[in-house]
Amino acid sequence: MPDQQQEKKQNSKPVRLLLVDDDPLILEGLGFMLRKQFDMITAETRQQAMERINQVDELPSLALIDLGLPPYPHKPDEGFTLIRELLSLQPNMKVLVLSGQDNDVNIQHALTIGAVDFIAKPAEPDLLINRLQHHQRIYEIDQQRDAQTSVSIIGDSIAMQAVNNQIKQFADSPFPVLIEGASGTGKELVARALHENSSRRNEPYLAINCAAIAPDLLEAQLFGHSKGAFTGAVQSHSGFFMEAGKGTLLLDEIGELPLPLQGKLLRVLESGEFYRIGETQGLHSEARVLAATNKNLSDEVRAGHFRNDLYHRMGILNIKLPPLNVRGDDVFLLLNAFMETYSDTVSPFVLDDGARELWRQYDYPGNVRELRNIVIRLGTKYPGQSVNREQLSAELETELSATALADTATSVSDDMIRQKIQQGEFDLDALLGEIESRSIRIALEMNDSNVSKAAKALKINRTTLYSRVQKLGNL
């Protein structure tokens, strides 16, 4: 038996790890240490990281990234964007942050948008390797669970009952389905459910993220190419439409599809016909096409970014996923479901009455994905314990609803304010300034730095927000 285990270990494929840091010394030093156990991909910038993983045949299961990356090495923006891009490309990837920008706001935001761990620089090598190995094990468990269990859409709210009914109605239709909803609402889960509830369930299910692949490479990934069709095409590639066969192909983030490719996609949807790059003989696709987006495609049509004819062809059947904050007590069903899902790696916990009230009130800007991450963090920090309102609040993003903010303030702020005043440490201007600065920063992040949209979200005038941004300086 020991010989068999040793042989299995020797024959096992090394785990692929993406390491991103703009410091060449860190990149070289960590790379040298980690190459003994991992198949390494290294990069110094966000753009370089995405280019390099798009060139490999298998995506990394782990990523270890710095927050401060060029062109803004003293800000966390590039690192946050990279986390989102990596998870849009591979939702199960375990992204760990290794950064010196380890203030509470950065740690909380990184974990909220999907990172599984935050390690402050400098880190002990043994600690770093242990954390990587731990999250690789969780990745493997997630992969096994995905392969062994059927898709389950959790929710008893009226909104989710309507979604489940639509899945049953649309599953066996040959027409495309457009799945719309904010990030983290479960669009890919709905796509998988459509496939598994259809007569195509035994055929391939493939998904491609249109935002995660460079535009000049996306056509080759979708439609394939012949050998020598362009520089670097050393062998022919069949493409997703051919590989899907008679199964299902999900085009995630369809709103990011370049305009030149939209016409070619429309042709496939209308007739099934497409051409591989470098060939003149037409091919025929029998795949059922699903599309998902967190954008408002009708707005994209009006802005000239999306073809009107493709929009109407894709939207024959439409499923709109509700944000989590309108799903009522589904948040408790999801809490229990995720505790059960991760029970082999994360210990269960309970929420006391105050925490349950906050759990129900919270807006969940990251939707179901954010709720899952909070469950994992609470189970790791408070195994087998009762979690109170203050402990839960520390794990949440700052953008609670106005009602929840008011409730939280009245329940915890009096004693804190009294204590600070007695100690001579209370500074009202500083406190209000911090709340204002963080609220504006978060609103701008959520709206891609669009001042008009951020002002609308904050319920203030656009010119007022602009003047406050100028006054506050760098957020």
N, C-alpha and C positions, 0 to 999 in steps of 0.2 A: 504493500500500500504506500509506504513512504516513497518508493521509487516512482510509482505512478503519479503521486502528487508533485514530485520534483520534475518529472517529465512534462506534466501539464503546465507547471510554472515556467519551464524553459520554453515551451511552445506557445505560451500565451502572448497575445499582441500587446505591446506597450501602450499605456494610456497616453492619449495625445493632449498636450497642455499648451495653451496660448499664453505667452508672457509678454506684457506690454509695459515698457518703461522708457522714459526719454533720457535716462542717465546711462551712458554706454558702460560705465563700470559696474553698475547694478545689473544691467542686462547680461554682461559677460560673466560676472561672478555667480549670479543666480542660475544663469543658463548652464554653466559648468557643473554646478552642484546638482541641479535638477535633471540633467540629461542622463544621469545614472539610473533614474527610475521612470522618466517620462520621455515620450516622443515630442520634442520641443518645436514650437513655432514662435519666433521672436519678432517683435516690431517695436519701433520707437514712437510711432504716432497712431492716432485712430485710423486715419486713412490707410496707412501701410498695413495695419492689422487686418482690416476688412479685405484689402486686396489679396493678402497672403492666404487667408483662410478660404477665400473664394477660388483659389487655385488648387486646393487639395481635394482629394477624392472623398475624404471623410472628415467631417467637422470635429473639432476638439470637444471633449466632454468636460474639460476644465479650462478656466481662464483665470489668470492672476494679473490684475491690471492696476496701474497707478491712476490716480484721479487727475493730477496735474500734467497734462500733455500739451505739446505744441499745437497751435500757436499761442495758447494761453496757459503756460506751465504753472502759473501762480493762482489759477482758478480751477475749480473742479468740473467745469462745464463739459470739457472734452471727454473726461472719464465717465460722467453721467450719460452722455450721448452714446458712448461706446457700449456701456452696459445695455442700454435699450436696443442698440443695433444687434448685439450678439444674441440677446434673448429673442428678438424678432426672427433671427435666422435659425436659432435652435433653442426652443423654449425650455428644454430640459437641461441645457448647459449650466454647470455650476460656476458662477462668476464670483471670485474672491477679490476683494480690494486690498492692495498693499500700498499704503500711502501715508505720508507725513501730514497730510491735511485731515487730521483725525478729530476735528471738533465734533460736538454732538450733532449739530445740524447736518453735517456731511455724512456722518455715520448713519443717522436715521434715514436720510433721503436715499442713500445708496441701497440700504436694505429694503426700503419701501418700493423702489422701482425694480427690484428683483435680485440684487446681489445676495449671496447666502452667508457671507462672512466679511468682516472688516478687520484687517490686521495692521496695526500701527508700525511704521518704520522707526528704528531698525528692528527686525524680527529675528529671533533665534532660529537657526536652520532647522533644528529638530521640531520646534513648534510649527514652523511653516510646512514641513513635510507631513507631519501628523494631521494638520488641518486639511491639506490637499487629499491625503489618503482617506480621511473621514468623508469628505464630500464626494470623492470618487465612488465610495461604497454606496452612498445615498443615490448617486446617479445610476448605478447599476440596478439598485432596487427599483427605482422609478421606471427604468427601461423594462425590467421583468414584469412590473405591474401593468405597464401599458400594453405589453404583448399578451398578457394572460386575462385581462379583464375587459369586459365590454364597456362601451361608452354609457355613462349615466349622467343625465342632465338633472342636477339637483335643484329643487325649488317647488314650493306649493303655492306661491303667490299667483294672482290672476295673470300677471304679465308672463310668468314662466309657463303657466298652463297653456297660454296661447302659443308660445314658442314650441312647446312639445307637440301640440296639435298640428302646427305647421310642418314640423319635421315628419310626422306620420303622413300628412297629405302630400308632401313634395318628394318624399324619399324615392319613389319609383318613377317619377316623371322624367322624361328624357331631356327636359329643358334645363337651362342653367338656373342657378339660384344665387342671388346676390344677398350676402349676409352682412348687415351693417350694425355697427355698435362701437362704443368707445373702447380704448385699449383695456384689456383685462376682463372683458365681459364674457369671454368664452366662445369667440367666433370659430376658432379651429375645432373646438369640442363639438359645436353644432355641425360643422362640416363632416366630421368623423361619424356623428350620429346619422346624418343623412346617408352616408355610404353604408354603414353597418345595417341600417334598416331597409336597404334596397336589395334588389335581386343581383346587384353587382358586388355584394359583400365578399365574395370569394375571389374577386379580381383585385388588381393592385389599387392601392390608395396612395397617391403622391401629392405632396404639397411643395410649392415654390413661393418664396417671399420676393415679390417684385421690387421691394425697396432695399433688399439686402445684397443684390447683385448689380454690379456696374452695368449701366445701360448698354455699353458696347459688347458685353458678354451675355446679356439676358436673352437676346434673340437666339444665340447658339444653344443656350440651356433649354429654351422652350421648344425650338423647332429642330435642333440638331445641325450638324455640319458635316461636310465630306472632308476627307484627308486633304490637307493642303489648301483648304478654302481661304485661309488667312494665316498670317504669321503666327506660329505657335500651334497650329492645328496639325500635330504630328500624326494623329489618327482620327478616324471618323467617330462621330458621336451621334447617337440616335435621338436624343432630346426627350423632354418630359412627355410631349404629346404621344410619341411613339411608345415610350416605356410604359405609359399608363394603360396601353392596350384598350380593353373594353371596361376598364375600371373607372376610377374617379380622379380628377385632377383639380386640386384647389389652388387658385391663384390668389395668394394672400397679399394684402396691401395693393389691390388692383388699381387704386387711385394713383399709384406711383409709376404705372406702366407708361413708358415714353410714347408720345403721339405716333411716331412712325410704326411702332409695333401694334398700336391699337387697331389700325386698319387690317393688319395680318391676322390678329385675333378675331376680328369681326368675320373675316373670310372663313376661318375654321368653324366658328359658331353657326354660320349660315349654311355651309356646304360640307364641312369636315375636311376641306382641302388645305394643304400647306406645303411649303417647300423647305428642304434643308438648305442651309447656306452653301453655295458652291454647286448646287444641282438645279437642273431645269425640269426634271421629272417630278410631277406632283405626287404627294402621298396623301393618305386618307386617315383621319383620326376617328376612332369610335368611342373615345373617352367622354364621360359626362363631366362638364365643366362647372365648378363652383367658384365663386369669387367672394372675397371678404375685404372690408375696408373700414377704417375709423374716420374717414372723411365723408363730407356731404357731397356726393357725386353731382347732384344737381347744381350746387354752387360751383363745382369744378367745370361743369359744362358751360355755365354762364361766363366763367373766367377764361374759357378757351383752352383749358388744360385737359379736357376729356371730351371725346367725340360723343355727340348727341345720339347718333345711331347706335353706337356700341352701348351706351348707357341704357337705352330702351331695350336693346336685345338682351343685355345681361339682367335687366330688372323685370323680366316677365314674371318671375317668382321672386319674392322678396321676404326676407326674415330680418326684423329689426330687434336687436337685443337690448333690453332695458338696462340702464345703469343700476348698480347694486343698491344705491340709496333710495330707490323706489320699490324695492322688492320686499319690504317689511320684514317679517320674521324669518325669511329665507336666510338671513345672516346667522341665525342660530343653527339652522339645518346644515349650513356650510361649515360652521364651527365644529360641529360634531363629526361631520363627514371627513374633514381634514385631520382631525385628531385620530380618527380610525385609520385613515389612509397612511398616516405616518407613525402609527403606533409602535412599529418595530424599531424606529430610530428616534422618535420624540416622545417624551413622557406626557401622559394626559394631565390636565389641570382643570380647575373650576373657576368660574367668575363669581365674585360675590355680588350682592344686589346692586351696589353702586357701579361696578364694572359692567354688569349686564345692561344697565340703563345706558351707559356710555357706548357699549357695543351696538346697541340698537340705534342710538342717535348719530353716530359717526357717519360722515358723508362718503367714506371710502373712495377717494378720487382715483385710486388705482384699481377699483372694482374687485372682482373675485381674486385676481392675482395678488392684490395687496392683502386681502383678508387671509389668504393662504400663508403669505409670508409672516404675518403677525402671529398666526397660530404656531408656526414653526419656532419663532423667536420666544414666544411665551412658554411653550413646552420645553425649550432648551434652558431658559433662565429660571423657570419656576416649576420644576418637575414634581408632580404629585401635590402641588400646593394650591391654596386659594389665592387668586389674583384680585387685588383691589383696584379701585378706580384710578388711583394715582399711578400704580404700576402699569396699568393698561395705557393710560394717557401718555406715558413716556415712550410708548412704542408707536404712537400714531403720528401721522403727518399733521401739520399745524392748521390745515384748512378745514376745521370743523364748521358745521353750519352755524349761522348766527345764533340760533336757539341753543345749540349744544355749547357754543362758546359762553353764552350768558349763563347757562346752567353750571358749567364747569367753574366759571369765575365766582358765582355766588356760593358754591359749595366748598371751595378750597382757598379763596383769596383773602378772606377777612383775617384769619389767623396769621397768614404770611405777611400781609401788609402791616398788621399790628406789631408783629415781631420785628420787622425791618425798621419801622418807625422808632420803636423803643431802642433799637441798637444804633440808631442814627445812620442807617445804611439805605434808607428808602430814597429813590430818585425817580419821581414821576415822569419827568421828561425822558429819561433814559429808558424807562419801561415802555412808555407809549411809542418812543422812537424805534425800539426793538420790534414791537408788534407790527408797526407800520412797515418797517424795512422788510421783515420776513414775509408779511402778507403780499407786498408788492412783488418781491422776488419770486415767490411761488406762483402768483398769478401770471407773471410774465413767462416763467418756465412752462406752465401748463398751456400757454397760448402762443408758443414759439416766438416770444418777444414782440408779439403784435400788441402795440399800446392800446389800440381801440378795443380789441377783444378783452384785454386784461382789465381795462377800465370798466367795461360792461360787467365783467365777472365780479369786480369789486364794488359795483354800483356807485361809481363816482364819475365825474366828467372827465373826458379824455385830456383836456388841457390841464385839469387839476392833477391827474396822474403824471403827466409829462413834467410839470413843474416840481412835483415831489420826487420824481426820479432824479432830476437834475440836482435838487437840494441834497438828496441822500448820497449822490455820487455812485460809486461801484457797489452794486448789490451782490 
